[in-house]
Amino acid sequence: MGSGQREDGCLTRSRLAAATDRAGGKALPWLARGANNRGMSKNLFSSLRLGAIEIPNRVVMAPMTRCRATPEGCLTALTAEYYRQRAGAGLIISEATQVSQQGIGYPCTPGIYTREHVEAWKPVVRAVHDAGGKMYCQLWHCGRVSHHEFQAGGVAPVSSSAVGKGGEVYTYTGPKPYPEPRALEMGEIAGVIEQYRHGAKMAQEAGFDGVELHGANGYLPDQFLRDGVNRRTDEWGGSIENRSRFMLEVMRALVAVWGADRVGVRLSPCGTFNDMSDSQPRATFAYVVKALGGMGLAYLHIMEAMEGDLKHGKGWPSWESIPVSYFRPMFTGPLITNAGFTKEKAEAYIARGDCDAVAFGVPYIANPDLVERFRTGAALAVPDVSTFYAGGARGYTDYPAMVKG
């Protein structure tokens, strides 16, 4: 589900020169944007250029699964109100949204692959825009984090390899053990990438301002990237270059639809959620980040270690808590981070230049006016955890904003 609930490398002179040459002797816009963003005086409340859009503050609403869609994956007016209330965020990243039925992994989560999904998302995005906000759609394929019950024809979920995970999945008929997934055949992978391209096109039709690839938290792109799951010996597995191919090909598909300046991606280098691990996390994610850095993306969204990662990672020799600052020299564009931040910690990260913006998850659940509460120093309301995935308005749209005197 969406989180927030729960080798060194600069852009070399040669690469910069090559990029400038390809642009006809002019500096690429994304390079200029990155320099401008980091050269200004900045704090949580200063504006920020994210590719094609400018956001009024650096408080981002993190993607959070809330399980309020219909079983068919369509959202309702209740979700439009939920996001409208939180439109004061510099940017809203939608809850994770599946790009196909094959990509479903949880009950009552939204889709973006049918005409009905598009029509259901339109009033949600319109409500955010009417309230002055900006909104990206997070594109999602759960891969092995699924169950036969969610799949067409009751087939096994797919992944990079036939490597299962522990625990239980919540289905419409109750909790069930996670099944062993089926490894995607080479000839099927292009079709899965096409699912993402189609989802990106549908998100465009729904009116979103851009899209973010959910490449984190143990879902399909992460299952290809990290060798704790990916045991393939073909061109989609083995070396870091091969394991990163799926994610990078998906990103190219999204860029082909939207343009690089309206596409972001989320990564979780320290993430253990969904039984994820990697034998060389720094090398793996450094390779990917540097490759992404050459695309001119709107932003890169990197999660630091969450509480659960710190707890579970200690049992794995290769695990380490990698700070977002490790990746800062590798990516010249806007960098967003997330992992249980307070206002004070976010301000410190932005002031040091470790990141350009911070995404907040749980605080946004009970504080729809989070930006104003941060701005005024007001106390934050505490959310009711029992309502996170409960369905209905309670614990969703009934948290009040501050009373303005």
C-alpha positions, 0 to 999 in steps of 0.5 A: 500500500502507499507508505507514509502509513506504516556508487557516488556520482555527480553529473560529469562534465562530459555528460553535461556537455553531451546533454548541451550538445543534444539540446542545440548548444543550449542548457537543458531546461531541467538542468536550469530548473535544478540549479534555480531551485537549489540556489534560492532561499528556501523553506517549507513555505517557499515555492518550487519548480517541479518540471512543468509546474510550480508549486506554492510550498514544499509540503507534499501530500504523500500517496496513501492507500485508503480503500475507499474505492468500489470493488470495481476500482471506481472512486466516489464523491467522498474521495473528491471531498477528501482530496479537495480538503487537502488541496493546500499541499504544494502537490498531492500525489494520489493514492496508489492506483493500479494500471490493470486488473493484473496489478490489483493487490488489495480490496477497494483500491482505485484503478486507472485502466478503464473508461469508468475509472477515468470518469470516476477520477475526473471529479476528484482531480477537478475538485483539487484544481478548483481549490487551487491544488496540483495532483499527480497520479501514482501508477501501481502494479502490485506484482506478487503482492496479490492473490488469485481472487483479484486476478482475471480467471483466478490465475496466479499473480505475476512477478519477476521470479517465482519467489513468494512472500510471507504473511497474509493478503486481505481479500474480499473473502477474508485474509489468505496466505500470499500465494507463490507468484508466477514469473513473467515470461520474456514475451509478456514483459512488454505487455506489462510495460504497455499497461503502465503506458495505458494507465499514464494515458488514462491519467492524462485523460482524467486531468491529472497534472502528471504521474508518479511511478510507484517503484517502491515498497516491494511492488512490481518495479521493485521486484525486478530491481532488487535481487532479494526477489529477482532471480532471473538469468535473462536480460531482465535479471542478474546484473544491476543493469538488467534488474533495473531495465524493467523500471527504466523501460516503464519510465520511458513509456510514461515519459513518451506519454506525458513528457519528462517534466510531468513524470516522477518516480518513488523509490525505497532503497531501505524498504523492507516492506513486503519482504524486500531486500537487496545484496548491494542496496547502495550500488543498486539504487545509485545505478538507478538514480543516476540513470533516472537523473539523465531523463529530465524528470519532474522529480525523484521521490526517495523514501528514507528508512521507516520505523519498520525498516529499522526494526526488520532490516537489522536481521539482514547483513546487507541492510543499511539505513541510507540517507537521502543525502547519499543520492543528492549528488547523483540527481540534479533535479528536484528531490522529494523525501518521506519517512515520518518527518516532523516539520522541524526535521523537514525544515532542516533537510531543506535548509541543508539541501538534502532535498527540495520538498518533503512528503507527509503521509499520516499527518495529512490524514487528520490535518487536512490543513497541514500547511497552515498548521505548520505555518502557524505552529498549531497543534496537529490532530491525531488520526484514528488508526482504526479508520485508515482502511475502514471505508466511509467518511469516518476518519476520512473526510470528517477531520476538521480544519482549524477554526480561523479567528 
